Amino acid sequence: MKIFENYKKSLKSTETEDWLDLRVVRPFSYLLALCFDKLNMHPNTITILSMIVGVASCWGYCHGSYFYEGKEGLMFNIIACLLLLFADILDCTDGQLARISGKRSKWGRILDGLAGPVWFVPIYLVIVYRFYTHHSMEFEWFGIADTEQNTLIATAVVFLLALVSGFWGMTGQQRIADYYIQIHLFMLKGEKGSELDTAEAQQKDYDNLPADCNPVWKMFQKSYIGYTKKQEESTPYFQSLMHTLRERYGSASAMPAEIKERLLKCSRRIMPWNAMLTFNFRTGIFFAFCLADMPVWNFIFEIVALGLLTKWIISTHEKTCASILDLH
């Protein structure tokens, strides 16, 4: 059917989407993208709207759930979860709208990468405040007296956990997850079908910006250079392999079919696990902790469980790249 074919064309690839995205989020986002396209709305406008909706969810997360505030608190938290889900749907819609309308831009790529941090920085700060006001459950578990001094000390510890979880955990994990998605797309579709950017190319673009360039754009471009550098620093064997392929074949896209197949085989192995570092799985866990009145434990889950998963994904792909380098 033509509708189904057009829907598939609006996706990056069915291989880089998880079950929930393919069967629920992406079809709904596609319908929204069609509506926004008829209204001649730009994808970047939808991205900004998703940021606003995501930040608005903070209002609900300020409240304790059922244990602390009864049915009213539970309702506030459910509304917050629904708002964050809608923000994610809008964030998916902008990419599909860009592919439908042809309005793809580097600005959109950079702006889209900011959506998650824009949502979660204020949300995580709100969770720290929430712990300050609602912490009797944890204090009772660990036998801590509920005094003002103990509350301040515990809140300071939670704030540190939020920093590690947010900047090293969620941000770092999603950054590497995005990179492996782009690597997979590169192997499937080549340079035109992926957004596998390099820090060197981004630096050249930055250096070539005109003197009167918009300072906001310059700031975003500079931050994107740092973003790509961190991706490359996490994947040294892959960088060495790409460098070798460019030197030997003139372009990484011209690599022999057997090398591409080995990389695709490895990539297909890690993609289902890689999806757990993106929005759906990690946010489902976050929702569960919030509704159970234990949102602070989400920080520990991100740091420990998802941190170990990230290390396994990187190690698995890097070992494949190292073995290919040994043979070539």
Backbone bond lengths (Angstrom), bond angles and torsions (degrees), N, CA, C in turn:
res aa  C-N    CA-C-N  psi(-1)  N-CA   C-N-CA  omega(-1)  CA-C   N-CA-C  phi
1 M - - - 1.469 - - 1.528 110.27 -
2 K 1.335 115.04 144.09 1.457 119.78 -175.88 1.525 111.67 -65.08
3 I 1.345 116.58 -38.83 1.475 120.25 -179.76 1.523 110.16 -60.47
4 F 1.351 115.96 -43.76 1.472 120.03 -179.63 1.521 110.79 -65.72
5 E 1.343 116.24 -39.59 1.466 120.06 178.42 1.523 111.23 -63.38
6 N 1.343 116.63 -42.70 1.465 120.82 178.26 1.525 111.30 -65.63
7 Y 1.335 115.65 -35.86 1.464 120.08 176.79 1.527 110.43 -63.08
8 K 1.333 117.03 -44.66 1.469 121.10 -179.77 1.531 110.90 -63.63
9 K 1.332 116.16 -35.52 1.463 120.01 179.07 1.527 111.90 -67.68
10 S 1.336 116.78 -22.66 1.469 120.27 -179.80 1.520 112.02 -80.44
11 L 1.352 116.69 -7.82 1.464 121.24 -179.78 1.520 110.22 -95.25
12 K 1.331 115.66 153.13 1.463 119.13 172.29 1.519 109.34 -64.18
13 S 1.336 114.85 -49.50 1.460 122.20 178.40 1.522 107.46 -174.26
14 T 1.334 116.88 141.64 1.469 119.25 176.73 1.523 111.38 -66.80
15 E 1.338 117.29 -21.18 1.466 121.18 -177.96 1.524 112.71 -77.39
16 T 1.338 117.07 -15.80 1.468 119.35 -178.32 1.524 112.11 -104.81
17 E 1.333 116.91 6.54 1.463 121.26 179.19 1.522 109.66 -107.60
18 D 1.337 116.80 145.96 1.455 118.44 176.60 1.530 109.88 -87.33
19 W 1.334 115.71 177.01 1.465 122.05 -174.52 1.527 111.84 -57.46
20 L 1.339 117.37 -46.91 1.462 121.07 -176.80 1.519 111.21 -66.40
21 D 1.314 116.79 -40.16 1.462 119.92 178.61 1.527 111.14 -61.92
22 L 1.334 116.16 -49.04 1.460 120.17 -175.71 1.524 112.87 -64.49
23 R 1.327 117.75 -36.16 1.458 121.11 -171.76 1.520 114.50 -100.90
24 V 1.337 117.31 -16.85 1.465 119.10 -177.67 1.530 111.92 -128.52
25 V 1.324 116.48 -62.32 1.466 120.43 -171.45 1.517 112.00 -65.83
26 R 1.332 117.16 -52.69 1.462 120.58 -175.08 1.535 113.46 -64.95
27 P 1.363 120.96 -42.20 1.468 119.04 175.98 1.532 112.70 -59.77
28 F 1.345 116.42 -41.79 1.459 119.61 178.84 1.527 110.62 -66.69
29 S 1.340 115.89 -41.30 1.466 120.43 178.00 1.528 110.96 -62.81
30 Y 1.329 116.43 -35.66 1.465 120.82 179.01 1.530 110.69 -62.90
31 L 1.333 116.71 -43.52 1.472 120.46 178.40 1.530 110.67 -62.86
32 L 1.335 115.91 -41.54 1.466 119.43 176.43 1.525 110.73 -63.53
33 A 1.346 116.00 -41.03 1.470 120.20 -179.99 1.524 110.84 -60.79
34 L 1.329 117.09 -40.10 1.469 120.72 178.00 1.530 110.97 -62.69
35 C 1.346 115.26 -41.30 1.475 119.46 178.99 1.530 110.75 -65.31
36 F 1.330 115.81 -45.86 1.476 119.65 -179.13 1.529 111.03 -65.82
37 D 1.338 115.93 -33.21 1.467 119.31 178.56 1.531 110.78 -65.42
38 K 1.340 116.50 -40.13 1.463 119.89 177.66 1.526 111.54 -65.64
39 L 1.332 116.14 -29.62 1.470 120.61 177.69 1.523 111.89 -84.35
40 N 1.339 115.81 0.22 1.471 122.82 179.09 1.528 112.07 60.15
41 M 1.342 116.35 36.80 1.458 121.16 178.48 1.524 109.34 -84.88
42 H 1.314 115.98 144.19 1.466 120.82 -179.16 1.528 109.55 -84.46
43 P 1.337 118.67 143.13 1.475 121.23 178.64 1.523 113.52 -54.89
44 N 1.335 117.57 -35.50 1.470 119.72 -179.41 1.524 111.93 -65.07
45 T 1.330 116.64 -30.56 1.469 120.76 176.27 1.520 109.75 -64.27
46 I 1.331 116.58 -40.22 1.468 121.32 179.42 1.524 110.25 -67.43
47 T 1.332 116.67 -37.85 1.468 120.40 177.55 1.524 110.69 -60.55
48 I 1.315 116.15 -46.06 1.471 120.97 179.85 1.527 110.44 -63.96
49 L 1.340 115.85 -39.31 1.469 119.85 177.39 1.525 110.78 -62.43
50 S 1.334 116.56 -38.73 1.466 119.93 178.83 1.530 111.01 -64.29
51 M 1.335 116.25 -36.65 1.469 119.91 177.43 1.525 110.86 -63.47
52 I 1.322 116.67 -42.91 1.465 121.32 -179.19 1.519 110.48 -63.41
53 V 1.329 116.68 -45.36 1.468 120.67 -179.30 1.528 110.27 -65.14
54 G 1.344 117.06 -41.77 1.458 120.40 179.83 1.513 112.61 -62.10
55 V 1.328 116.05 -44.49 1.474 120.29 178.87 1.528 110.53 -65.89
56 A 1.335 117.10 -33.64 1.473 121.12 180.00 1.523 112.22 -62.14
57 S 1.338 116.65 -25.02 1.463 119.75 -179.97 1.526 112.21 -65.37
58 C 1.335 116.92 -19.17 1.481 120.80 178.33 1.521 111.80 -53.16
59 W 1.318 114.90 -36.23 1.474 120.43 -178.37 1.527 111.17 -54.38
60 G 1.333 117.37 -41.35 1.459 120.36 -179.11 1.509 112.90 -77.22
61 Y 1.335 117.03 -34.76 1.466 120.25 -178.25 1.529 112.68 -73.15
62 C 1.324 117.57 -13.73 1.465 120.35 174.91 1.523 111.50 -61.85
63 H 1.316 116.03 -26.91 1.464 121.52 -174.12 1.526 111.42 -90.38
64 G 1.318 115.07 146.57 1.447 119.34 169.60 1.516 108.87 -69.40
65 S 1.331 117.18 158.14 1.457 120.41 179.24 1.539 109.81 -87.55
66 Y 1.326 117.22 -149.52 1.466 121.08 -169.79 1.527 113.47 -60.15
67 F 1.331 118.22 -39.81 1.466 120.94 -177.00 1.525 111.74 -60.74
68 Y 1.322 116.98 -38.37 1.462 120.97 -176.04 1.527 113.58 -96.79
69 E 1.329 117.59 -36.32 1.466 118.89 -173.30 1.523 113.49 -127.25
70 G 1.340 116.71 14.76 1.457 120.55 174.86 1.517 113.58 65.79
71 K 1.338 116.51 -153.45 1.468 122.02 -175.92 1.524 112.01 -62.11
72 E 1.336 116.76 -35.95 1.467 119.39 -179.75 1.531 110.95 -64.96
73 G 1.336 116.39 -43.38 1.456 120.13 178.24 1.519 111.60 -64.40
74 L 1.341 116.83 -40.60 1.454 121.42 177.48 1.527 110.41 -60.32
75 M 1.334 116.51 -42.08 1.458 120.69 -179.99 1.530 111.18 -64.72
76 F 1.324 117.02 -42.07 1.473 120.09 177.25 1.529 110.74 -57.95
77 N 1.329 115.82 -42.87 1.459 119.95 -178.62 1.528 112.49 -69.92
78 I 1.323 117.12 -36.84 1.464 120.55 176.83 1.526 110.23 -64.47
79 I 1.336 116.63 -42.29 1.471 120.44 178.02 1.527 110.21 -62.25
80 A 1.338 116.54 -41.36 1.468 120.54 178.78 1.527 110.80 -61.70
81 C 1.341 116.48 -42.40 1.465 120.38 178.88 1.530 110.76 -63.35
82 L 1.331 116.90 -41.54 1.462 120.95 179.76 1.527 111.04 -65.62
83 L 1.320 116.94 -38.61 1.466 120.21 177.88 1.525 110.79 -63.97
84 L 1.335 116.12 -41.83 1.462 119.52 -179.97 1.526 110.95 -67.92
85 L 1.333 116.74 -36.09 1.460 120.32 175.43 1.525 110.84 -63.22
86 F 1.336 116.31 -42.36 1.460 119.87 179.32 1.525 110.60 -65.92
87 A 1.331 116.34 -35.96 1.471 120.07 176.19 1.519 110.02 -61.11
88 D 1.331 116.92 -40.57 1.469 120.37 178.81 1.526 110.81 -66.73
89 I 1.326 116.98 -39.89 1.463 120.52 177.87 1.521 110.11 -60.70
90 L 1.322 116.69 -43.21 1.470 120.48 177.55 1.533 110.60 -64.47
91 D 1.343 116.23 -37.50 1.467 120.28 179.63 1.531 110.83 -66.66
92 C 1.332 117.03 -33.07 1.467 120.58 174.30 1.528 110.37 -73.52
93 T 1.331 115.63 -35.93 1.463 120.75 -177.79 1.518 111.69 -62.29
94 D 1.349 117.74 -38.30 1.468 119.03 -175.56 1.528 111.51 -61.39
95 G 1.346 116.95 -40.17 1.456 119.74 179.36 1.520 112.23 -67.92
96 Q 1.338 115.91 -42.20 1.462 119.33 178.82 1.529 110.96 -67.17
97 L 1.320 116.72 -36.70 1.459 120.46 176.18 1.527 110.86 -64.33
98 A 1.325 116.34 -39.56 1.468 120.36 179.10 1.527 110.69 -62.67
99 R 1.343 116.80 -39.89 1.455 119.75 -179.61 1.529 111.87 -73.95
100 I 1.338 116.90 -34.08 1.466 120.77 178.37 1.530 111.20 -69.21
101 S 1.330 115.14 -45.93 1.468 121.14 -173.44 1.517 113.36 -87.60
102 G 1.344 116.74 -15.98 1.463 119.70 -175.98 1.517 113.14 79.12
103 K 1.342 116.67 8.64 1.475 120.79 -178.74 1.524 110.03 -91.02
104 R 1.321 116.06 60.33 1.465 121.44 178.91 1.517 108.34 -95.62
105 S 1.320 115.71 138.68 1.462 120.02 -178.57 1.516 110.26 -149.76
106 K 1.315 114.98 159.39 1.459 120.31 176.92 1.525 110.38 -65.27
107 W 1.328 115.62 -36.99 1.466 120.10 176.57 1.524 109.99 -57.75
108 G 1.330 115.66 -42.33 1.462 119.95 179.65 1.512 111.57 -64.31
109 R 1.331 117.19 -40.47 1.469 121.89 179.06 1.526 110.28 -61.09
110 I 1.324 116.88 -45.28 1.469 121.22 -179.26 1.521 110.55 -69.01
111 L 1.331 116.27 -44.46 1.458 121.25 -178.17 1.528 110.85 -62.90
112 D 1.332 116.38 -39.80 1.465 121.32 -179.71 1.525 110.87 -62.62
113 G 1.340 116.17 -36.50 1.463 119.73 179.05 1.517 113.85 -69.39
114 L 1.329 116.51 -16.56 1.465 120.72 -179.47 1.526 112.63 -85.83
115 A 1.337 117.08 -16.00 1.461 120.43 -173.11 1.530 112.41 -56.52
116 G 1.358 116.49 -49.43 1.462 120.04 -178.60 1.520 113.47 -57.38
117 P 1.350 118.40 -54.26 1.469 119.30 177.52 1.526 113.45 -58.77
118 V 1.329 117.10 -37.58 1.473 119.99 179.23 1.522 110.55 -63.59
119 W 1.337 117.70 -35.85 1.459 120.12 175.83 1.519 111.45 -70.51
120 F 1.345 115.19 -52.13 1.447 119.23 -163.69 1.525 115.64 -85.39
121 V 1.313 119.14 -22.59 1.474 118.65 176.12 1.528 110.19 -59.88
122 P 1.346 119.68 -53.47 1.469 118.36 177.31 1.523 113.46 -66.61
123 I 1.343 117.37 -34.19 1.467 119.23 179.32 1.519 110.63 -64.04
124 Y 1.339 117.58 -43.59 1.459 120.12 -179.45 1.526 111.31 -66.74
125 L 1.319 117.52 -35.95 1.467 120.34 176.01 1.524 110.58 -65.21
126 V 1.321 115.94 -37.86 1.465 120.69 177.53 1.534 110.04 -65.27
127 I 1.333 117.09 -37.37 1.471 120.55 178.76 1.531 110.22 -64.18
128 V 1.337 116.80 -36.86 1.470 120.35 176.36 1.522 109.86 -62.88
129 Y 1.341 116.46 -45.46 1.470 120.72 176.51 1.525 110.35 -61.01
130 R 1.320 116.34 -40.86 1.467 120.94 -179.72 1.527 110.56 -61.43
131 F 1.332 116.52 -40.54 1.465 118.96 177.61 1.526 110.63 -63.79
132 Y 1.333 117.03 -38.77 1.462 120.74 179.35 1.526 111.22 -58.71
133 T 1.336 116.16 -38.43 1.473 120.03 -177.51 1.529 112.67 -89.99
134 H 1.347 117.32 -25.74 1.468 121.23 -177.14 1.530 109.72 -133.83
135 H 1.323 116.50 98.54 1.466 119.67 -176.16 1.527 112.65 -144.55
136 S 1.322 117.58 7.47 1.463 120.05 -174.46 1.536 111.89 -61.87
137 M 1.331 117.86 -32.39 1.460 121.04 179.87 1.528 110.68 -60.97
138 E 1.335 116.25 -50.38 1.463 120.32 -179.15 1.524 111.67 -66.83
139 F 1.337 116.70 -40.83 1.465 120.51 179.31 1.526 110.63 -61.51
140 E 1.322 117.17 -38.38 1.463 120.79 179.97 1.530 110.09 -67.83
141 W 1.350 117.16 -40.77 1.460 120.43 179.29 1.521 112.22 -58.61
142 F 1.344 115.57 -43.95 1.463 120.25 -174.68 1.535 112.88 -95.89
143 G 1.315 116.73 6.31 1.461 120.30 177.37 1.516 113.49 65.04
144 I 1.337 117.47 36.71 1.459 122.38 -179.21 1.527 109.61 -97.35
145 A 1.313 116.47 130.73 1.470 120.58 177.62 1.527 109.45 -67.42
146 D 1.321 115.53 134.65 1.478 120.50 -176.56 1.528 110.04 -83.15
147 T 1.325 115.74 73.46 1.461 121.44 177.16 1.526 109.35 -106.61
148 E 1.336 116.77 164.66 1.457 121.04 -179.28 1.532 110.69 -62.86
149 Q 1.337 116.87 -40.37 1.458 120.60 -179.64 1.532 111.21 -64.06
150 N 1.343 116.42 -46.77 1.456 120.33 179.03 1.537 111.52 -63.42
151 T 1.322 114.93 -37.03 1.469 119.69 178.82 1.521 111.05 -63.59
152 L 1.327 117.14 -43.23 1.465 120.98 179.81 1.522 111.35 -65.83
153 I 1.345 116.67 -41.47 1.467 120.28 179.42 1.530 110.31 -64.85
154 A 1.337 116.18 -46.61 1.466 120.64 -179.41 1.536 111.09 -64.08
155 T 1.323 116.72 -38.85 1.469 120.50 179.06 1.523 110.81 -65.91
156 A 1.331 116.97 -36.59 1.470 120.73 176.85 1.532 110.30 -63.94
157 V 1.330 117.04 -40.10 1.469 121.09 177.37 1.528 110.19 -64.19
158 V 1.331 116.05 -42.66 1.464 120.69 179.18 1.530 110.34 -64.22
159 F 1.324 117.14 -37.81 1.462 120.83 177.59 1.533 110.72 -61.69
160 L 1.330 116.83 -41.26 1.469 120.72 177.26 1.527 110.93 -65.00
161 L 1.329 116.35 -40.20 1.462 120.41 176.18 1.528 110.72 -61.25
162 A 1.348 115.97 -40.65 1.462 120.52 179.53 1.526 110.99 -63.71
163 L 1.334 116.80 -39.12 1.467 120.68 178.26 1.530 110.95 -63.68
164 V 1.338 115.87 -48.27 1.467 120.09 -179.30 1.531 109.85 -64.49
165 S 1.340 115.72 -45.95 1.454 120.59 -178.51 1.519 111.96 -63.59
166 G 1.332 116.63 -40.42 1.457 120.66 -176.40 1.514 113.52 -75.74
167 F 1.349 116.83 -49.24 1.460 119.99 -172.71 1.527 113.47 -89.87
168 W 1.324 118.28 -39.58 1.456 120.02 177.33 1.525 110.27 -88.80
169 G 1.348 116.08 -39.56 1.454 120.49 -177.13 1.506 112.99 -76.75
170 M 1.331 117.55 -85.56 1.459 121.59 -172.84 1.522 112.78 -58.31
171 T 1.341 117.65 -50.61 1.463 120.40 -176.40 1.522 111.38 -63.66
172 G 1.336 116.75 -47.26 1.462 120.61 179.78 1.516 112.36 -65.94
173 Q 1.320 116.69 -40.24 1.461 120.71 -178.40 1.523 111.16 -68.52
174 Q 1.325 117.54 -42.48 1.462 119.70 179.32 1.528 111.18 -70.79
175 R 1.327 116.23 -30.71 1.466 119.63 176.52 1.528 110.53 -63.04
176 I 1.317 117.11 -44.48 1.465 119.32 -179.48 1.524 110.72 -73.85
177 A 1.339 117.36 -32.73 1.469 120.43 177.12 1.525 110.26 -63.37
178 D 1.320 116.44 -42.71 1.466 121.00 177.76 1.526 110.52 -62.47
179 Y 1.331 116.49 -38.75 1.466 120.66 -178.74 1.521 110.99 -64.16
180 Y 1.334 116.63 -43.49 1.464 118.82 -179.46 1.528 112.07 -70.06
181 I 1.319 116.78 -29.04 1.472 119.67 173.17 1.522 109.82 -63.97
182 Q 1.343 116.27 -44.44 1.468 120.30 179.81 1.533 111.68 -67.01
183 I 1.326 117.17 -35.75 1.464 120.70 175.61 1.530 109.80 -62.29
184 H 1.324 115.93 -45.38 1.464 120.51 179.66 1.531 110.86 -61.21
185 L 1.333 116.47 -44.16 1.464 120.74 178.85 1.529 110.94 -63.91
186 F 1.319 116.38 -36.44 1.469 120.45 178.20 1.524 110.83 -62.65
187 M 1.335 116.07 -42.54 1.457 119.72 179.49 1.523 111.49 -68.93
188 L 1.327 117.28 -33.04 1.463 121.36 -179.29 1.526 112.43 -78.79
189 K 1.356 116.29 -44.02 1.462 120.62 -167.69 1.521 114.85 -121.18
190 G 1.331 117.07 -5.88 1.453 119.15 -177.98 1.518 112.34 81.65
191 E 1.317 116.58 -170.87 1.464 122.01 -174.47 1.528 112.74 -61.34
192 K 1.332 117.71 -39.61 1.460 120.93 -176.66 1.521 112.54 -71.33
193 G 1.314 116.95 -22.25 1.462 120.15 -177.99 1.512 114.37 -96.67
194 S 1.334 117.02 4.58 1.461 120.17 -179.01 1.527 110.07 -135.88
195 E 1.308 115.26 173.89 1.465 122.00 175.76 1.519 108.79 -124.89
196 L 1.338 114.96 48.30 1.465 121.89 -178.03 1.532 108.21 -79.68
197 D 1.310 115.42 83.96 1.466 121.33 -176.38 1.530 110.78 -82.83
198 T 1.329 115.44 154.78 1.460 121.04 175.07 1.521 109.27 -116.71
199 A 1.318 115.70 149.08 1.469 120.20 179.53 1.527 110.72 -63.27
200 E 1.334 116.43 -35.36 1.465 120.20 -179.95 1.522 111.55 -63.07
201 A 1.344 116.28 -44.18 1.467 120.16 179.01 1.524 111.09 -66.72
202 Q 1.336 115.98 -38.81 1.473 119.44 179.24 1.528 110.85 -66.66
203 Q 1.332 116.78 -35.91 1.459 120.42 178.37 1.528 110.68 -66.19
204 K 1.331 116.71 -39.07 1.464 120.47 177.59 1.526 110.60 -63.65
205 D 1.334 115.85 -41.65 1.466 119.46 178.33 1.528 110.47 -62.35
206 Y 1.332 114.92 -40.54 1.467 119.55 -179.95 1.527 110.38 -65.33
207 D 1.330 116.77 -44.38 1.468 121.07 -179.26 1.525 111.98 -64.12
208 N 1.333 117.15 -26.32 1.461 121.21 -177.92 1.528 113.28 -91.77
209 L 1.339 116.59 2.86 1.467 118.92 178.11 1.529 109.64 -66.20
210 P 1.322 117.76 140.67 1.475 119.92 179.46 1.517 112.00 -65.85
211 A 1.318 116.70 156.48 1.470 121.88 -177.20 1.521 111.88 -60.40
212 D 1.344 116.54 -31.98 1.467 120.29 -177.70 1.533 112.25 -94.91
213 C 1.343 116.78 20.32 1.466 121.29 -179.12 1.532 110.48 -63.08
214 N 1.309 115.32 147.14 1.464 121.96 177.32 1.526 109.80 -53.45
215 P 1.333 119.37 123.09 1.468 121.39 -177.21 1.529 113.32 -62.86
216 V 1.349 116.82 -29.58 1.467 119.80 177.91 1.525 110.01 -66.34
217 W 1.349 115.90 -43.44 1.456 120.07 178.02 1.524 110.66 -63.26
218 K 1.331 117.35 -40.58 1.462 121.24 178.37 1.534 110.31 -61.02
219 M 1.323 116.27 -40.53 1.461 120.57 179.62 1.530 110.70 -63.81
220 F 1.357 115.97 -45.16 1.456 120.34 179.33 1.531 110.88 -64.35
221 Q 1.330 116.20 -41.15 1.456 120.43 179.63 1.530 110.90 -63.24
222 K 1.329 115.97 -40.70 1.467 120.84 178.73 1.523 110.58 -63.98
223 S 1.328 116.22 -42.41 1.463 119.67 179.71 1.522 111.03 -66.64
224 Y 1.326 116.91 -31.93 1.462 120.57 179.89 1.529 111.06 -70.51
225 I 1.323 116.39 -31.86 1.473 120.21 174.64 1.531 108.79 -60.98
226 G 1.336 116.47 -46.59 1.461 120.84 178.09 1.518 111.92 -62.01
227 Y 1.326 116.51 -37.42 1.471 122.53 179.01 1.524 110.53 -61.29
228 T 1.327 116.55 -48.39 1.467 120.28 -179.02 1.532 111.50 -70.40
229 K 1.337 117.33 -34.21 1.466 119.93 177.44 1.525 111.01 -61.46
230 K 1.315 116.68 -42.11 1.464 120.62 -179.38 1.524 110.57 -66.45
231 Q 1.333 117.24 -36.18 1.462 119.82 176.14 1.528 110.35 -62.80
232 E 1.324 115.47 -43.08 1.463 120.08 -178.49 1.525 111.92 -69.88
233 E 1.329 117.35 -36.89 1.463 120.83 179.37 1.528 111.47 -65.44
234 S 1.337 116.77 -27.83 1.465 121.10 -179.77 1.521 112.68 -80.35
235 T 1.349 116.87 -12.19 1.473 120.64 -173.86 1.536 111.35 -131.35
236 P 1.327 118.65 61.78 1.479 120.81 -174.13 1.525 114.14 -62.24
237 Y 1.348 118.58 -39.56 1.462 119.64 -179.05 1.527 111.24 -69.28
238 F 1.315 117.06 -36.79 1.464 119.55 176.41 1.522 110.31 -64.08
239 Q 1.352 117.34 -39.95 1.468 120.66 178.69 1.526 110.32 -63.88
240 S 1.331 116.56 -41.26 1.472 120.47 178.84 1.523 110.51 -64.40
241 L 1.339 116.30 -40.73 1.456 120.41 179.27 1.526 110.92 -63.65
242 M 1.326 117.78 -45.25 1.466 121.42 179.56 1.530 110.59 -62.49
243 H 1.328 116.02 -40.30 1.468 120.25 178.56 1.539 110.51 -63.06
244 T 1.329 116.22 -43.94 1.466 121.19 179.01 1.527 111.11 -62.81
245 L 1.330 116.40 -42.56 1.470 120.52 -179.49 1.523 111.13 -64.78
246 R 1.343 116.53 -40.25 1.470 119.39 179.05 1.533 110.47 -64.71
247 E 1.333 116.15 -41.46 1.472 119.75 -179.31 1.531 111.84 -67.12
248 R 1.313 115.74 -39.14 1.464 119.73 -173.92 1.530 113.22 -82.84
249 Y 1.344 116.55 -36.27 1.462 119.27 -173.60 1.528 113.44 -117.29
250 G 1.327 116.86 4.01 1.461 120.36 178.69 1.509 113.68 84.11
251 S 1.309 117.42 -26.92 1.464 123.30 178.58 1.515 108.23 -157.15
252 A 1.334 116.23 144.44 1.463 120.01 178.36 1.522 110.72 -64.40
253 S 1.331 117.08 -28.44 1.467 121.39 179.70 1.528 111.54 -65.52
254 A 1.336 116.68 -22.61 1.471 121.19 -178.04 1.520 112.18 -89.42
255 M 1.303 118.97 13.76 1.470 121.90 -179.61 1.521 110.67 -60.27
256 P 1.312 118.53 151.44 1.466 121.56 177.34 1.531 111.44 -59.82
257 A 1.316 115.18 152.07 1.467 121.24 -176.78 1.524 112.25 -60.35
258 E 1.351 116.98 -35.66 1.475 118.48 -177.62 1.530 111.79 -67.24
259 I 1.339 117.15 -34.21 1.475 119.97 177.35 1.520 109.80 -68.78
260 K 1.333 115.87 -44.18 1.463 119.89 179.02 1.525 111.27 -60.04
261 E 1.337 116.35 -41.51 1.462 120.17 -179.56 1.522 111.75 -65.69
262 R 1.332 116.84 -39.09 1.469 119.77 178.04 1.528 110.94 -63.76
263 L 1.331 116.33 -42.34 1.460 120.51 179.01 1.525 111.11 -67.40
264 L 1.329 116.49 -39.26 1.468 119.81 177.78 1.531 111.54 -66.14
265 K 1.317 116.51 -39.50 1.464 120.14 178.63 1.519 110.69 -61.00
266 C 1.333 116.15 -44.50 1.466 120.63 177.58 1.521 110.67 -65.02
267 S 1.321 115.11 -43.80 1.460 120.30 -178.38 1.519 111.91 -62.45
268 R 1.332 116.32 -41.62 1.472 119.84 178.81 1.524 111.16 -65.79
269 R 1.318 115.77 -30.02 1.471 119.18 177.46 1.529 111.44 -67.48
270 I 1.337 116.69 -40.26 1.467 119.18 -174.88 1.537 113.42 -89.37
271 M 1.346 118.66 -15.81 1.463 120.71 -175.02 1.537 114.03 -56.71
272 P 1.351 119.61 -45.00 1.474 118.60 179.07 1.534 112.45 -60.78
273 W 1.338 115.74 -36.18 1.467 120.27 178.52 1.524 110.36 -75.35
274 N 1.316 115.48 -37.79 1.468 120.56 177.39 1.525 111.27 -59.32
275 A 1.345 116.00 -35.16 1.467 120.73 179.45 1.530 111.69 -62.06
276 M 1.328 116.85 -25.01 1.465 120.31 179.66 1.526 111.60 -71.28
277 L 1.331 116.96 -14.59 1.467 120.49 178.35 1.528 111.62 -90.64
278 T 1.333 116.78 -10.35 1.456 120.26 179.73 1.525 109.82 -89.99
279 F 1.304 118.11 -158.95 1.465 121.00 -165.78 1.521 115.13 -68.62
280 N 1.328 118.72 -52.41 1.467 121.41 -164.14 1.525 114.05 -59.55
281 F 1.335 117.00 -54.12 1.462 119.62 -176.13 1.517 111.76 -66.15
282 R 1.347 116.23 -50.91 1.460 119.44 -175.15 1.527 110.94 -65.03
283 T 1.322 117.61 -35.07 1.461 119.78 -179.18 1.518 110.78 -76.30
284 G 1.338 117.16 -31.49 1.463 119.79 173.82 1.525 111.01 -60.92
285 I 1.338 116.64 -41.45 1.463 121.11 175.95 1.528 110.27 -64.30
286 F 1.335 116.65 -42.72 1.465 121.37 178.39 1.524 110.99 -60.02
287 F 1.335 117.19 -43.62 1.466 121.48 178.33 1.526 110.13 -60.14
288 A 1.336 116.52 -44.85 1.462 120.68 -178.16 1.526 111.10 -61.06
289 F 1.329 117.29 -44.19 1.465 120.74 178.89 1.531 110.95 -64.66
290 C 1.328 117.34 -40.94 1.472 120.37 -179.44 1.524 111.26 -65.59
291 L 1.335 116.60 -45.68 1.465 120.21 -178.90 1.519 111.52 -66.70
292 A 1.345 116.72 -27.12 1.467 121.61 178.11 1.524 112.12 -88.21
293 D 1.345 116.79 5.78 1.470 123.04 179.50 1.525 113.04 64.12
294 M 1.342 116.84 32.42 1.460 121.69 177.72 1.531 110.74 -132.98
295 P 1.340 119.00 47.04 1.467 120.47 -174.17 1.523 114.53 -61.62
296 V 1.340 117.15 -26.84 1.462 120.57 -179.08 1.531 110.76 -62.10
297 W 1.314 117.48 -31.00 1.460 120.81 -178.51 1.522 111.61 -68.94
298 N 1.321 116.61 -17.05 1.457 119.15 174.23 1.529 110.98 -64.53
299 F 1.337 116.79 -34.45 1.473 120.25 177.92 1.524 110.35 -61.44
300 I 1.317 115.95 -44.53 1.468 120.94 -179.14 1.526 110.18 -66.14
301 F 1.337 116.77 -40.48 1.464 121.09 178.31 1.526 110.76 -60.72
302 E 1.336 117.05 -43.84 1.462 120.35 179.71 1.520 111.87 -65.08
303 I 1.317 116.00 -42.78 1.461 119.99 -176.83 1.531 111.12 -68.53
304 V 1.327 117.07 -46.11 1.472 120.84 -173.33 1.531 111.66 -87.56
305 A 1.335 117.18 -65.32 1.465 120.65 -172.68 1.531 112.31 -65.74
306 L 1.330 116.27 -52.22 1.466 118.64 -178.93 1.526 111.49 -73.22
307 G 1.336 116.53 -26.37 1.462 119.77 174.95 1.521 111.48 -64.48
308 L 1.333 117.13 -43.55 1.467 121.57 177.99 1.526 110.97 -66.66
309 L 1.329 116.31 -39.14 1.466 120.22 178.36 1.530 110.54 -62.89
310 T 1.322 116.44 -41.92 1.469 120.76 178.79 1.520 110.90 -60.75
311 K 1.335 116.05 -44.11 1.466 120.13 179.40 1.532 111.05 -62.11
312 W 1.329 116.85 -38.85 1.469 120.30 179.40 1.528 110.63 -65.84
313 I 1.332 116.94 -43.22 1.465 120.93 -179.52 1.529 110.43 -61.59
314 I 1.334 116.28 -47.38 1.467 120.31 179.66 1.526 110.23 -62.18
315 S 1.335 116.71 -46.71 1.467 121.63 -178.15 1.525 111.12 -60.37
316 T 1.324 117.19 -42.67 1.461 121.47 -178.68 1.529 111.30 -62.91
317 H 1.324 116.27 -46.67 1.468 119.71 -178.84 1.529 111.02 -70.21
318 E 1.324 116.76 -39.59 1.463 120.42 -179.22 1.533 111.70 -65.67
319 K 1.349 117.55 -36.09 1.451 120.44 177.79 1.517 111.36 -64.36
320 T 1.320 116.35 -37.76 1.466 120.67 177.12 1.517 110.23 -64.47
321 C 1.335 116.78 -45.43 1.465 120.98 179.24 1.533 111.28 -62.59
322 A 1.331 116.09 -40.75 1.471 120.49 179.89 1.528 110.74 -64.66
323 S 1.334 117.40 -40.27 1.465 120.53 -179.68 1.535 111.21 -66.98
324 I 1.336 116.91 -36.21 1.479 120.38 177.13 1.528 109.70 -67.39
325 L 1.328 116.49 -40.12 1.469 120.27 177.46 1.522 111.43 -62.19
326 D 1.340 117.64 -38.71 1.455 121.37 -179.85 1.533 111.44 -63.15
327 L 1.343 115.59 -32.20 1.465 120.03 -178.88 1.524 112.89 -83.60
328 H 1.343 115.57 -16.41 1.467 118.73 -176.39 1.531 110.29 -124.30
